[in-house]
Amino acid sequence: MTTPPSPLRLLLIAEACNPEWTSVPLVGYNLARALCSRPDLRVTLATHPRNRPAIEKDPIASLAEILYPDNDYVAGTLYRFAQLLRGNRGKGWTTNTAFQSISYLFFEKELFKLVGKRLQTKEFDIIHRITPVTPTVGSPIVSWTGTPSVLGPLNGGLPWPKEFPGLRAKENEFLVPLRNAYKLLPYYAATYRHARAAIAGSQHTATEIPPSFQGKKYLLPENGVDPAKFQIVSDWHPPQEKFRFVTVGRLVPYKGLWLTLQAFRDSPALKNCELLVVGDGPDRPALEAMTRDFGISSSVRFLGHQEQSEVSRTLRESQCFVFPSLREFGGGVVIEAMASGIPSIVVDYGGPRDLIDSSCGILLPLRPEAELVSSLKNAMERLASDPALCRSLAKNAAEKILREFTWEKKAEKLASIYREILASNQK
């Protein structure tokens, strides 16, 4: 009888890793949980102490050794300063990322104090940093050890669309002109010189990986779906009364809800449909006022924040997901809509273009406002009047999720990347 190979010993770095939060911390958790669940991996997970209460009552605590490097002596002060500069809550993400990048270096320095000797004795076969996802922050540990290292999925750096010149100012992104200064930060250049693999979460982010990087490159969108928590359905349900569009996301300018409201305003056919808006944010009062001014209040309902189980139900009970975000890095909510058995309408820019194709949704060319609103209106009218097309797109979307975007499938892909790197290292 053949003896199965020994599990790979993985040092998994996920500074943001929390099952009770959203966005990057939830991505970090889901990827970590899927990797920790694999029998061919023996995982040591390093995450921030802020995640400890959630981690310790989660099954992941019994699946891996957990380390909690503590950099709060720096991180707390930098976080408060970043919030002061950001001004409006939910905006100014470049400022937030810049200060998080600085404090993150101290996180890895504290981690090295915990695992430095273990790295020297070759206790780990591979190091994989999954968060932070930004490609702009270096990794001291990658620079300090000869253990093969993987970065990613990385995402970020998407240019502000030139078709909407005022959008950046509306998002309080005043640090954007200084963004390239990250190349001068400690450990940035050394990280890419030493890493054996970089996984890009989007086609654009692949172009952000510096030319000095000589390792292997992979493309793997960072978001996914857990079928145990987010029901995957392949049957599109026709409307019981009005055709229902739904959108989910923070109510900030770049998410593009104002474009959808204009499309409703300009279309008698869409006024006979309804739009559910899931999410909250600083622009909600202005968007609700816009809805009233456009005379479409009877067609649009603002539902506010919903828990994931509620989001899943709202998506399944709708007929089409409409999401003209103008600068979307990942697009996790697009994956959730695909899993929910409904077609999607998205802008052909950033992360959504790597998730949606013509078999499972409609991609709108990025154009100036008037042209984009017109193409958005036409796409919505088309789907609202064509149940057969909706059913076909929805079925293909759900099948694509099962094939590529469950966390289990992503962990399987990552494990194959580890073995490919180690195999090439032995040549």
C-alpha positions as CSV (number, residue, x, y, z in Angstrom):
1,M,0.0,0.0,0.0
2,T,1.3,3.4,-1.0
3,T,2.1,5.7,1.9
4,P,0.4,9.1,1.4
5,P,2.7,12.1,1.2
6,S,3.3,14.1,4.4
7,P,1.2,17.2,4.7
8,L,2.9,20.4,3.6
9,R,3.9,22.6,6.5
10,L,2.4,26.0,5.8
11,L,3.0,29.3,7.6
12,L,-0.1,31.3,6.6
13,I,-0.1,35.0,7.2
14,A,-3.5,36.7,7.3
15,E,-3.3,39.8,9.4
16,A,-6.9,40.5,8.5
17,C,-8.8,37.3,9.2
18,N,-12.2,37.5,10.9
19,P,-15.4,35.4,10.3
20,E,-17.6,38.1,11.8
21,W,-16.5,41.0,9.7
22,T,-16.8,41.8,6.0
23,S,-14.5,42.7,3.1
24,V,-10.8,41.8,3.4
25,P,-11.1,40.2,6.9
26,L,-13.8,37.9,5.7
27,V,-11.8,37.0,2.6
28,G,-8.8,36.3,4.7
29,Y,-10.8,34.1,7.0
30,N,-12.5,32.1,4.3
31,L,-9.3,31.4,2.5
32,A,-7.6,30.5,5.7
33,R,-10.5,28.2,6.8
34,A,-10.5,26.4,3.5
35,L,-6.7,25.9,3.6
36,C,-6.8,24.7,7.2
37,S,-9.4,22.2,6.3
38,R,-7.3,20.4,3.8
39,P,-5.7,17.1,5.0
40,D,-2.6,17.7,2.8
41,L,-1.7,20.9,4.7
42,R,-0.5,21.5,8.2
43,V,-1.2,25.1,8.9
44,T,0.2,27.7,11.3
45,L,-1.9,30.8,11.0
46,A,-0.7,34.2,12.0
47,T,-3.3,36.9,12.5
48,H,-3.9,40.1,14.5
49,P,-5.0,39.9,18.1
50,R,-8.1,41.9,17.2
51,N,-9.4,38.8,15.5
52,R,-8.8,36.5,18.5
53,P,-12.3,36.6,20.1
54,A,-13.9,35.6,16.8
55,I,-11.2,33.0,15.9
56,E,-11.2,31.2,19.2
57,K,-14.9,30.4,19.0
58,D,-14.7,29.3,15.4
59,P,-13.9,25.8,14.1
60,I,-10.7,27.1,12.6
61,A,-9.2,27.3,16.1
62,S,-9.1,23.5,16.1
63,L,-7.8,23.1,12.6
64,A,-4.5,25.1,12.9
65,E,-1.9,26.5,15.3
66,I,-2.8,30.1,15.7
67,L,-0.3,32.9,16.4
68,Y,-1.3,36.5,17.4
69,P,1.6,38.9,16.7
70,D,0.7,42.2,18.5
71,N,1.7,45.5,16.8
72,D,-1.0,47.6,18.5
73,Y,1.7,49.8,20.0
74,V,1.9,51.3,16.5
75,A,-1.3,50.2,14.7
76,G,-3.7,52.0,17.1
77,T,-2.1,55.4,16.7
78,L,-1.8,55.1,12.9
79,Y,-5.4,54.0,12.6
80,R,-6.7,56.9,14.5
81,F,-4.6,59.3,12.5
82,A,-5.8,57.8,9.2
83,Q,-9.5,58.2,10.3
84,L,-8.8,61.8,11.1
85,L,-7.4,62.4,7.6
86,R,-10.2,60.5,5.9
87,G,-12.9,62.8,7.2
88,N,-16.0,61.1,5.9
89,R,-16.5,57.6,7.1
90,G,-16.3,55.1,4.3
91,K,-14.2,57.2,2.0
92,G,-10.5,57.9,1.4
93,W,-9.4,54.3,1.2
94,T,-6.0,55.2,-0.3
95,T,-5.2,57.1,2.9
96,N,-6.4,54.1,5.0
97,T,-4.3,51.7,3.0
98,A,-1.2,53.9,3.3
99,F,-1.3,53.9,7.1
100,Q,-2.2,50.3,7.3
101,S,0.8,49.4,5.2
102,I,3.2,51.1,7.6
103,S,1.7,49.4,10.7
104,Y,1.7,46.0,8.9
105,L,5.5,46.0,8.7
106,F,5.5,46.0,12.5
107,F,3.1,43.1,12.5
108,E,5.5,41.0,10.6
109,K,8.4,42.0,12.8
110,E,6.5,40.8,15.8
111,L,5.6,37.6,13.9
112,F,9.3,37.0,13.2
113,K,10.0,37.2,16.9
114,L,7.6,34.2,17.3
115,V,8.8,32.1,14.4
116,G,12.3,33.2,13.5
117,K,14.0,30.2,15.0
118,R,11.5,27.9,13.4
119,L,12.2,29.4,10.0
120,Q,15.9,28.9,10.6
121,T,15.4,25.2,11.3
122,K,13.3,24.8,8.1
123,E,10.1,23.9,10.1
124,F,7.9,25.3,7.3
125,D,7.8,24.2,3.7
126,I,6.2,27.3,2.4
127,I,5.0,30.8,3.5
128,H,1.9,32.3,2.1
129,R,0.7,35.8,2.8
130,I,-3.0,36.3,1.9
131,T,-3.7,39.6,3.7
132,P,-3.1,42.4,3.2
133,V,-4.3,42.1,-0.3
134,T,-2.7,45.3,-1.6
135,P,0.3,44.8,-3.9
136,T,2.0,47.9,-2.5
137,V,3.1,46.6,1.0
138,G,6.3,44.6,1.5
139,S,6.8,41.6,3.6
140,P,9.9,41.6,5.9
141,I,9.6,37.9,6.5
142,V,9.8,37.1,2.8
143,S,13.0,39.1,2.7
144,W,14.5,37.5,5.8
145,T,14.1,33.8,5.0
146,G,14.9,31.3,2.3
147,T,11.6,29.5,2.7
148,P,9.6,29.6,-0.6
149,S,7.0,32.4,-0.3
150,V,3.7,33.2,-2.0
151,L,1.9,36.5,-2.1
152,G,-1.8,37.0,-2.8
153,P,-4.3,37.0,-4.2
154,L,-3.2,40.6,-4.5
155,N,-5.6,43.3,-5.6
156,G,-5.7,47.1,-5.9
157,G,-4.1,49.9,-7.8
158,L,-7.0,50.3,-10.3
159,P,-6.8,53.7,-11.9
160,W,-9.7,56.1,-11.3
161,P,-11.7,56.1,-14.6
162,K,-10.8,59.1,-16.8
163,E,-14.4,59.0,-18.0
164,F,-15.5,60.3,-14.6
165,P,-12.9,63.0,-13.7
166,G,-14.7,64.2,-10.6
167,L,-15.1,60.8,-9.0
168,R,-11.8,60.7,-7.1
169,A,-12.5,64.0,-5.4
170,K,-15.9,62.8,-4.3
171,E,-14.2,59.9,-2.6
172,N,-11.7,62.1,-0.7
173,E,-8.8,60.4,-2.4
174,F,-6.3,63.2,-2.1
175,L,-3.3,61.0,-1.6
176,V,-3.6,59.3,-5.0
177,P,-1.0,61.6,-6.7
178,L,1.5,60.3,-4.1
179,R,0.6,56.6,-4.5
180,N,3.7,55.6,-6.3
181,A,5.7,56.5,-3.2
182,Y,5.0,53.0,-2.0
183,K,7.9,51.8,-4.1
184,L,10.2,53.5,-1.7
185,L,8.8,51.9,1.4
186,P,11.0,49.4,3.3
187,Y,11.0,45.8,2.1
188,Y,8.8,46.5,-1.0
189,A,11.5,45.9,-3.6
190,A,13.1,43.1,-1.6
191,T,9.8,41.3,-1.2
192,Y,9.3,40.9,-4.9
193,R,13.0,39.9,-5.4
194,H,12.6,37.0,-3.0
195,A,9.0,35.8,-3.4
196,R,8.6,32.7,-5.5
197,A,5.0,33.3,-6.6
198,A,2.6,36.2,-6.8
199,I,-1.1,35.6,-7.3
200,A,-3.0,38.5,-8.9
201,G,-6.7,38.9,-8.0
202,S,-7.5,40.8,-11.2
203,Q,-6.0,41.3,-14.6
204,H,-5.1,44.9,-13.8
205,T,-3.3,44.0,-10.5
206,A,-1.2,41.6,-12.5
207,T,0.3,44.7,-14.2
208,E,1.1,46.1,-10.8
209,I,3.6,43.4,-10.0
210,P,7.0,45.0,-10.6
211,P,9.3,43.9,-13.5
212,S,12.0,42.9,-11.0
213,F,9.8,40.0,-9.9
214,Q,11.2,36.8,-11.4
215,G,8.8,34.2,-9.8
216,K,5.7,32.5,-11.1
217,K,2.6,34.6,-11.7
218,Y,-1.0,33.3,-11.3
219,L,-4.5,34.8,-11.7
220,L,-7.0,34.0,-9.1
221,P,-9.8,36.4,-8.0
222,E,-9.7,36.6,-4.2
223,N,-13.4,36.4,-3.5
224,G,-15.5,33.2,-3.2
225,V,-18.6,31.5,-1.8
226,D,-19.2,29.0,1.0
227,P,-22.1,26.9,-0.1
228,A,-22.8,26.0,3.5
229,K,-23.5,29.6,4.3
230,F,-24.6,31.1,1.0
231,Q,-27.0,29.0,-0.9
232,I,-26.0,28.3,-4.5
233,V,-29.0,27.9,-6.8
234,S,-29.2,27.4,-10.6
235,D,-32.9,28.0,-11.1
236,W,-33.9,31.6,-12.1
237,H,-37.3,32.5,-10.6
238,P,-39.6,34.8,-12.7
239,P,-41.2,37.7,-10.9
240,Q,-44.4,37.2,-8.9
241,E,-45.4,40.7,-9.6
242,K,-42.9,43.4,-10.8
243,F,-39.5,42.4,-12.3
244,R,-37.1,43.1,-9.4
245,F,-33.6,44.5,-9.8
246,V,-31.3,44.4,-6.8
247,T,-28.0,46.1,-5.9
248,V,-25.8,45.5,-2.9
249,G,-22.9,47.7,-1.6
250,R,-21.7,50.7,0.3
251,L,-23.5,53.9,-0.6
252,V,-20.6,55.9,-1.8
253,P,-20.0,57.6,-5.2
254,Y,-17.9,55.0,-7.0
255,K,-20.4,52.2,-6.5
256,G,-22.5,53.9,-9.2
257,L,-26.0,53.7,-7.7
258,W,-26.7,57.2,-9.0
259,L,-26.3,55.8,-12.5
260,T,-28.9,53.1,-11.9
261,L,-31.3,55.8,-10.6
262,Q,-30.8,57.8,-13.7
263,A,-31.6,54.7,-15.8
264,F,-34.9,54.3,-13.9
265,R,-35.7,58.0,-14.4
266,D,-35.2,57.8,-18.1
267,S,-37.2,54.6,-18.8
268,P,-41.0,54.2,-18.6
269,A,-40.5,50.4,-18.8
270,L,-38.1,50.4,-15.8
271,K,-40.6,52.5,-13.8
272,N,-42.9,49.5,-13.9
273,C,-40.1,47.4,-12.3
274,E,-38.6,47.7,-8.8
275,L,-35.1,48.2,-7.4
276,L,-34.0,47.0,-4.0
277,V,-31.0,48.8,-2.6
278,V,-29.1,46.8,0.1
279,G,-26.4,48.6,2.0
280,D,-25.7,51.8,3.8
281,G,-23.1,54.6,3.7
282,P,-22.5,58.4,3.7
283,D,-24.3,59.0,0.4
284,R,-27.6,57.4,1.5
285,P,-29.4,60.7,2.2
286,A,-28.4,62.2,-1.1
287,L,-29.4,59.1,-3.0
288,E,-32.7,59.0,-1.3
289,A,-33.3,62.7,-2.2
290,M,-32.3,61.9,-5.8
291,T,-34.9,59.1,-5.9
292,R,-37.6,61.5,-4.8
293,D,-36.4,64.2,-7.2
294,F,-36.5,61.7,-10.1
295,G,-40.1,60.7,-9.2
296,I,-39.2,57.1,-8.8
297,S,-39.8,56.6,-5.1
298,S,-42.5,54.1,-5.8
299,S,-40.0,51.9,-7.7
300,V,-37.0,52.1,-5.4
301,R,-36.7,50.7,-1.8
302,F,-33.6,51.3,0.4
303,L,-33.3,48.3,2.7
304,G,-30.2,49.4,4.6
305,H,-27.6,47.0,5.9
306,Q,-28.4,43.2,5.9
307,E,-26.6,40.2,7.3
308,Q,-25.3,37.7,4.8
309,S,-28.2,35.3,5.2
310,E,-30.6,38.2,4.5
311,V,-28.5,39.3,1.5
312,S,-28.7,35.7,0.2
313,R,-32.4,35.6,0.5
314,T,-32.9,39.1,-1.1
315,L,-30.7,38.1,-4.1
316,R,-32.6,34.8,-4.6
317,E,-35.9,36.6,-4.5
318,S,-34.8,39.1,-7.2
319,Q,-34.5,38.7,-11.0
320,C,-31.4,40.7,-11.8
321,F,-28.3,42.1,-10.0
322,V,-27.4,45.6,-11.3
323,F,-24.0,46.9,-10.2
324,P,-22.4,49.7,-12.3
325,S,-19.5,50.2,-9.9
326,L,-16.9,52.4,-11.5
327,R,-13.8,51.2,-9.6
328,E,-14.3,47.8,-8.1
329,F,-11.2,45.8,-7.1
330,G,-12.7,42.4,-6.3
331,G,-16.4,42.3,-6.6
332,G,-17.4,39.7,-4.0
333,V,-21.0,40.7,-4.2
334,V,-21.0,39.9,-7.9
335,I,-20.0,36.3,-7.0
336,E,-22.8,36.2,-4.5
337,A,-25.3,37.3,-7.1
338,M,-24.0,34.7,-9.5
339,A,-24.4,32.0,-6.8
340,S,-27.9,33.2,-6.2
341,G,-29.2,32.2,-9.6
342,I,-29.7,35.7,-11.1
343,P,-27.9,37.4,-14.1
344,S,-25.7,40.4,-13.4
345,I,-25.1,43.7,-15.2
346,V,-21.7,45.2,-14.4
347,V,-19.2,47.6,-15.9
348,D,-16.4,46.1,-17.9
349,Y,-13.7,47.5,-15.7
350,G,-11.7,46.2,-12.7
351,G,-12.6,43.1,-10.8
352,P,-16.1,42.3,-12.2
353,R,-14.7,41.8,-15.7
354,D,-12.7,38.8,-14.3
355,L,-15.9,37.3,-12.9
356,I,-18.6,37.9,-15.5
357,D,-18.6,37.0,-19.2
358,S,-21.3,37.0,-21.9
359,S,-22.4,33.6,-20.8
360,C,-23.6,34.6,-17.4
361,G,-24.2,38.4,-17.5
362,I,-23.9,41.7,-19.3
363,L,-20.7,43.7,-19.3
364,L,-21.1,47.4,-20.1
365,P,-18.3,49.3,-21.8
366,L,-16.9,52.0,-19.5
367,R,-18.1,55.3,-21.1
368,P,-18.8,58.8,-20.0
369,E,-21.9,59.3,-17.8
370,A,-24.6,59.8,-20.5
371,E,-23.4,56.9,-22.6
372,L,-23.1,54.6,-19.7
373,V,-26.6,55.4,-18.3
374,S,-28.0,54.8,-21.8
375,S,-26.3,51.4,-22.1
376,L,-27.3,50.5,-18.5
377,K,-30.9,51.4,-19.2
378,N,-30.9,49.3,-22.4
379,A,-29.4,46.3,-20.7
380,M,-31.9,46.5,-17.8
381,E,-34.8,46.8,-20.2
382,R,-33.5,43.9,-22.2
383,L,-33.4,41.5,-19.3
384,A,-36.7,42.7,-17.8
385,S,-38.4,41.7,-21.1
386,D,-36.5,38.4,-21.8
387,P,-37.1,35.6,-19.2
388,A,-35.4,33.0,-21.4
389,L,-32.2,35.1,-21.5
390,C,-32.3,35.6,-17.7
391,R,-32.8,31.9,-17.1
392,S,-29.8,31.0,-19.4
393,L,-27.5,33.6,-17.9
394,A,-28.4,32.6,-14.3
395,K,-27.9,28.9,-14.9
396,N,-24.4,29.5,-16.4
397,A,-23.5,31.9,-13.6
398,A,-24.3,29.3,-10.9
399,E,-22.4,26.6,-12.8
400,K,-19.4,28.8,-13.0
401,I,-19.5,29.4,-9.2
402,L,-19.5,25.7,-8.5
403,R,-16.7,25.2,-11.0
404,E,-14.4,28.0,-9.9
405,F,-15.5,30.1,-7.0
406,T,-16.2,28.0,-3.9
407,W,-13.6,28.4,-1.2
408,E,-12.9,24.7,-1.4
409,K,-12.0,25.1,-5.1
410,K,-9.8,28.1,-4.4
411,A,-7.9,26.2,-1.6
412,E,-7.4,23.3,-4.0
413,K,-5.9,25.7,-6.6
414,L,-3.6,27.2,-3.9
415,A,-2.4,23.8,-2.7
416,S,-1.5,22.9,-6.3
417,I,0.4,26.2,-6.5
418,Y,2.4,25.3,-3.4
419,R,3.4,22.0,-4.8
420,E,4.3,23.4,-8.2
421,I,6.6,26.0,-6.5
422,L,8.2,23.3,-4.3
423,A,8.7,21.0,-7.3
424,S,10.4,23.8,-9.3
425,N,12.5,24.6,-6.3
426,Q,13.9,21.1,-6.3
427,K,15.0,21.2,-9.9
